[in-house]
Amino acid sequence: MAPSEEELKIADRNAQDVVNDWGLNIHAGNTDFTPEFNALFDKADRYRRARQNADFYRRRSQLSETDEGVAALAEETDAWQLFAERFNVWQQCHKG
């Protein structure tokens, strides 16, 4: 099932938080990320790229009208699910 617009907005904010945390650490000279954070960052990056690709087809109203649009939606949904799951686990373990 495709995520709702609200679920995508939440994922967008959470993915941006992950990118911001990464950037703050890099800026502070900390490049020794945990494997868990690296995995989370990878999922956030995959989600963001899939979202951008799906948005390309959304703007052209081709999301469900072309094979490429359908594939973009499927990739966005898959990336969203993986990121949301990983983010929830990471948040519970590291954000209290």
C-alpha positions as CSV (number, residue, x, y, z in Angstrom):
1,M,0.0,0.0,0.0
2,A,1.3,3.4,-1.0
3,P,2.0,5.8,1.9
4,S,-0.4,8.7,2.5
5,E,0.7,12.2,1.9
6,E,0.9,12.8,5.7
7,E,3.1,9.7,6.1
8,L,5.4,11.0,3.3
9,K,5.6,14.4,5.0
10,I,6.6,12.7,8.3
11,A,9.2,10.6,6.5
12,D,10.5,13.7,4.7
13,R,11.0,15.5,8.0
14,N,12.6,12.4,9.6
15,A,15.0,11.9,6.6
16,Q,16.0,15.6,6.8
17,D,16.7,15.2,10.5
18,V,19.0,12.3,9.8
19,V,20.8,14.3,7.1
20,N,21.1,17.2,9.5
21,D,22.5,15.0,12.3
22,W,25.0,13.6,9.8
23,G,26.0,17.2,8.7
24,L,26.3,18.4,12.3
25,N,28.6,15.5,13.2
26,I,30.7,16.0,10.0
27,H,31.0,19.7,10.8
28,A,32.2,18.9,14.3
29,G,34.8,16.5,13.0
30,N,33.0,13.3,14.0
31,T,33.2,10.9,11.1
32,D,33.1,7.7,13.2
33,F,29.4,6.8,12.8
34,T,27.9,3.7,14.2
35,P,26.9,0.9,11.8
36,E,23.3,1.5,12.9
37,F,23.5,5.2,12.0
38,N,25.2,4.4,8.6
39,A,22.4,2.0,7.8
40,L,19.8,4.6,8.8
41,F,21.5,7.3,6.7
42,D,21.6,4.9,3.7
43,K,17.9,4.2,4.1
44,A,17.2,8.0,4.4
45,D,19.2,8.6,1.2
46,R,17.4,5.8,-0.7
47,Y,14.0,7.2,0.4
48,R,14.9,10.7,-0.6
49,R,16.1,9.7,-4.0
50,A,13.0,7.5,-4.6
51,R,10.7,10.3,-3.4
52,Q,12.4,12.7,-5.9
53,N,11.9,10.3,-8.7
54,A,8.2,9.7,-7.9
55,D,7.7,13.4,-7.6
56,F,9.0,13.8,-11.1
57,Y,6.2,11.6,-12.3
58,R,3.6,13.2,-10.0
59,R,4.3,16.6,-11.5
60,R,3.6,15.2,-14.9
61,S,0.5,13.2,-13.8
62,Q,2.2,10.0,-15.0
63,L,2.6,8.2,-11.7
64,S,0.0,5.5,-12.5
65,E,-0.2,6.0,-16.3
66,T,3.3,4.8,-17.3
67,D,5.4,1.8,-16.5
68,E,8.1,4.1,-15.2
69,G,5.6,6.0,-13.0
70,V,4.3,2.8,-11.5
71,A,7.9,1.6,-10.9
72,A,8.7,5.0,-9.3
73,L,5.7,4.7,-6.9
74,A,6.7,1.1,-6.0
75,E,10.3,2.1,-5.3
76,E,9.1,5.1,-3.2
77,T,6.8,2.9,-1.2
78,D,9.5,0.3,-0.6
79,A,12.1,2.9,0.3
80,W,9.6,4.6,2.6
81,Q,8.7,1.4,4.4
82,L,12.4,0.5,5.0
83,F,13.3,3.9,6.1
84,A,10.3,4.3,8.4
85,E,11.0,0.9,10.1
86,R,14.7,1.7,10.5
87,F,14.0,5.2,11.8
88,N,11.5,4.0,14.4
89,V,14.0,1.5,15.7
90,W,16.8,4.0,15.7
91,Q,14.7,6.6,17.4
92,Q,13.6,4.3,20.2
93,C,17.2,3.2,20.8
94,H,19.0,6.6,20.6
95,K,16.5,9.4,21.2
96,G,14.9,8.0,24.3
